[in-house]
Amino acid sequence: MDLSESTVRDRAREYAEREPLYDVERQHVETVPRAFAGDEYGRRDAQWIVRWYFRRYLGEYPDRERREREEAFRDNAFDDVVDAIDAAVETAGATESDPTDGDADAALAALTALDGVDAWTLYRALWRSFEDLPEEST
């Protein structure tokens, strides 16, 4: 799968249209970009994203796989998690006055380097940030 900004945008739109718990998720996700762009977050804030990805299926996702992924993420040193989030925030341009100049691909690469994190987990966390970006010009 090509993990590009356009892929994240497309998947985010599809997700919002079909996900039954979208409104509950959105309430929490609205605070994530702002929290990660500052220094006011902890390990549980980052873990929430990984846990939510599996638990939103309301028990339909295989429990063993869910636990393995959550444990893999928990095994990351928190300093590594902070470094990955900081790198993603910086390369995505989230702290700039114009975040559309950021490098979304580099931001996603920094986060997917963590154990227990993949593209699908990330786009659920980042859809809100990308939703407000202007469309890519072709």
ZICOR-V695341 format. One record per residue. N is the residue number from 1. RES is the residue in one small letter. PHI is phi in whole degrees, 0 to 359 (* if undefined). PSI is psi in radians with two decimals (none if undefined). NEAR is the number of other ideal C-beta (glycine too) atoms within 12 Angstrom. Layout:
[[N | RES | PHI | PSI | NEAR] [N | RES | PHI | PSI | NEAR]]
This chain:
[[1 | m | * | 2.37 | 13] [2 | d | 278 | 2.01 | 12] [3 | l | 265 | 1.40 | 26] [4 | s | 248 | 2.97 | 21] [5 | e | 300 | -0.69 | 34] [6 | s | 294 | -0.61 | 20] [7 | t | 296 | -0.78 | 24] [8 | v | 299 | -0.77 | 35] [9 | r | 300 | -0.85 | 26] [10 | d | 298 | -0.82 | 22] [11 | r | 295 | -0.64 | 28] [12 | a | 296 | -0.73 | 33] [13 | r | 296 | -0.78 | 19] [14 | e | 300 | -0.75 | 17] [15 | y | 299 | -0.83 | 28] [16 | a | 299 | -0.56 | 23] [17 | e | 283 | -0.51 | 12] [18 | r | 246 | -0.20 | 12] [19 | e | 277 | 2.14 | 24] [20 | p | 292 | -0.48 | 14] [21 | l | 257 | 0.40 | 20] [22 | y | 304 | -0.79 | 22] [23 | d | 296 | -0.68 | 13] [24 | v | 295 | -0.79 | 15] [25 | e | 298 | -0.78 | 27] [26 | r | 301 | -0.63 | 22] [27 | q | 302 | -0.71 | 13] [28 | h | 281 | -0.74 | 24] [29 | v | 295 | -0.47 | 35] [30 | e | 302 | -0.47 | 18] [31 | t | 269 | -0.28 | 21] [32 | v | 297 | -0.93 | 31] [33 | p | 302 | -0.72 | 32] [34 | r | 294 | -0.74 | 20] [35 | a | 295 | -0.79 | 25] [36 | f | 287 | -0.40 | 36] [37 | a | 283 | -0.27 | 24] [38 | g | 250 | -2.84 | 17] [39 | d | 247 | 0.38 | 14] [40 | e | 256 | 0.80 | 11] [41 | y | 223 | 2.80 | 24] [42 | g | 231 | -3.08 | 15] [43 | r | 304 | -0.71 | 21] [44 | r | 295 | -0.56 | 17] [45 | d | 297 | -0.75 | 27] [46 | a | 290 | -0.70 | 36] [47 | q | 296 | -0.54 | 29] [48 | w | 305 | -0.71 | 27] [49 | i | 297 | -0.80 | 42] [50 | v | 292 | -0.75 | 36] [51 | r | 296 | -0.76 | 28] [52 | w | 299 | -0.69 | 34] [53 | y | 308 | -0.76 | 31] [54 | f | 272 | -0.68 | 31] [55 | r | 284 | -0.30 | 24] [56 | r | 293 | -0.25 | 29] [57 | y | 282 | -0.02 | 17] [58 | l | 54 | 0.82 | 13] [59 | g | 90 | -0.09 | 10] [60 | e | 279 | -0.31 | 12] [61 | y | 277 | 2.41 | 20] [62 | p | 305 | 2.15 | 12] [63 | d | 302 | -0.70 | 14] [64 | r | 298 | -0.78 | 11] [65 | e | 294 | -0.70 | 17] [66 | r | 299 | -0.84 | 25] [67 | r | 297 | -0.71 | 18] [68 | e | 299 | -0.78 | 18] [69 | r | 293 | -0.77 | 30] [70 | e | 297 | -0.73 | 28] [71 | e | 293 | -0.67 | 18] [72 | a | 299 | -0.74 | 20] [73 | f | 293 | -0.75 | 35] [74 | r | 300 | -0.52 | 23] [75 | d | 286 | -0.23 | 19] [76 | n | 295 | 2.39 | 26] [77 | a | 297 | 2.39 | 15] [78 | f | 299 | -0.57 | 20] [79 | d | 300 | -0.65 | 13] [80 | d | 292 | -0.66 | 23] [81 | v | 296 | -0.81 | 32] [82 | v | 299 | -0.78 | 24] [83 | d | 299 | -0.73 | 19] [84 | a | 294 | -0.75 | 31] [85 | i | 295 | -0.77 | 39] [86 | d | 300 | -0.75 | 24] [87 | a | 296 | -0.72 | 25] [88 | a | 295 | -0.78 | 39] [89 | v | 298 | -0.78 | 33] [90 | e | 293 | -0.83 | 22] [91 | t | 287 | -0.47 | 24] [92 | a | 282 | -0.23 | 36] [93 | g | 80 | 0.37 | 24] [94 | a | 294 | -0.38 | 33] [95 | t | 263 | -0.02 | 22] [96 | e | 275 | 2.82 | 15] [97 | s | 291 | -0.47 | 9] [98 | d | 235 | 1.55 | 12] [99 | p | 293 | -0.15 | 27] [100 | t | 289 | -0.20 | 20] [101 | d | 276 | -0.01 | 16] [102 | g | 286 | 2.94 | 29] [103 | d | 254 | 1.61 | 22] [104 | a | 298 | -0.65 | 35] [105 | d | 297 | -0.74 | 23] [106 | a | 293 | -0.64 | 22] [107 | a | 296 | -0.79 | 37] [108 | l | 295 | -0.66 | 35] [109 | a | 296 | -0.69 | 21] [110 | a | 297 | -0.69 | 29] [111 | l | 282 | -0.65 | 41] [112 | t | 287 | -0.14 | 26] [113 | a | 288 | -0.30 | 21] [114 | l | 284 | 2.53 | 33] [115 | d | 294 | 2.40 | 22] [116 | g | 86 | 0.09 | 32] [117 | v | 241 | 2.32 | 36] [118 | d | 225 | -3.14 | 25] [119 | a | 300 | -0.70 | 25] [120 | w | 293 | -0.68 | 29] [121 | t | 298 | -0.77 | 35] [122 | l | 293 | -0.73 | 42] [123 | y | 294 | -0.46 | 38] [124 | r | 293 | -0.56 | 37] [125 | a | 280 | -0.54 | 42] [126 | l | 257 | -0.14 | 41] [127 | w | 307 | -0.67 | 35] [128 | r | 296 | -0.72 | 30] [129 | s | 296 | -0.76 | 35] [130 | f | 282 | -0.42 | 37] [131 | e | 299 | -0.59 | 23] [132 | d | 270 | -0.06 | 16] [133 | l | 283 | 2.58 | 26] [134 | p | 295 | 2.70 | 13] [135 | e | 298 | 2.60 | 14] [136 | e | 295 | 2.45 | 16] [137 | s | 273 | 2.47 | 8] [138 | t | 246 | none | 4]]
